């Protein structure tokens, strides 16, 4: 999945697959997580957020099932 680099102290890049509604987040630690059934509009808001880490915590992390992939 292609990921877009973002300017964040904790997040390296963010990607999204609209066919499967999977959001992928790569952290600066190198860990990659996939979040499932995330609406595309939320991904777009995530990309535009002034604080990506805060947006992840407030809107995604505790609301969607996820798995660590690496």
C-alpha positions as CSV (number, residue, x, y, z in Angstrom):
1,X,0.0,0.0,0.0
2,X,1.3,3.4,-0.9
3,X,1.7,5.7,2.1
4,X,2.0,9.5,2.2
5,X,4.7,11.0,4.5
6,X,3.4,13.4,7.1
7,X,5.0,16.0,9.4
8,X,4.5,14.4,12.8
9,X,6.7,13.6,15.8
10,X,5.2,10.1,16.1
11,X,3.8,9.2,12.6
12,X,6.0,8.7,9.6
13,X,3.4,8.0,6.9
14,X,-0.3,7.3,6.3
15,X,-1.9,5.1,3.6
16,X,-5.4,4.0,2.7
17,X,-6.9,1.4,0.5
18,X,-10.4,2.5,-0.6
19,X,-11.4,-1.0,-1.9
20,X,-10.9,-2.7,1.5
21,X,-11.3,0.5,3.7
22,X,-8.0,-0.3,5.4
23,X,-6.0,2.6,6.9
24,X,-2.3,2.0,7.4
25,X,-0.2,4.0,9.8
26,X,3.6,3.8,9.9
27,X,5.1,5.2,13.1
28,X,8.5,6.8,13.5
29,X,9.5,3.7,15.5
30,X,9.1,1.6,12.3
31,X,5.9,-0.1,13.6
32,X,3.1,-0.4,11.1
33,X,-0.6,-0.8,12.0
34,X,-3.6,-1.4,9.9
35,X,-7.0,-0.1,11.0
36,X,-10.1,-1.8,9.5
37,X,-13.4,-0.5,8.1
38,X,-12.2,3.2,8.3
39,X,-14.3,5.5,6.0
40,X,-12.4,7.3,3.3
41,X,-13.6,10.7,4.6
42,X,-11.8,10.0,7.9
43,X,-8.6,9.2,6.1
44,X,-8.8,12.5,4.3
45,X,-9.4,14.3,7.5
46,X,-6.5,12.5,9.1
47,X,-4.2,13.6,6.3
48,X,-5.3,17.3,6.8
49,X,-5.2,17.3,10.6
50,X,-2.9,19.8,12.3
51,X,-1.9,17.1,14.8
52,X,-1.8,13.6,13.2
53,X,-1.1,11.9,16.5
54,X,-4.0,13.7,18.3
55,X,-6.3,12.9,15.4
56,X,-5.4,9.2,15.5
57,X,-6.0,9.0,19.2
58,X,-9.3,11.0,19.1
59,X,-10.9,9.5,16.1
60,X,-9.3,6.2,15.0
61,X,-7.2,4.3,17.5
62,X,-10.0,3.3,20.0
63,X,-12.9,3.2,17.4
64,X,-11.6,0.7,14.8
65,X,-10.2,-2.8,15.0
66,X,-6.5,-2.9,14.2
67,X,-3.5,-5.2,13.9
68,X,0.2,-4.6,14.0
69,X,1.8,-5.7,10.7
70,X,5.5,-5.0,11.4
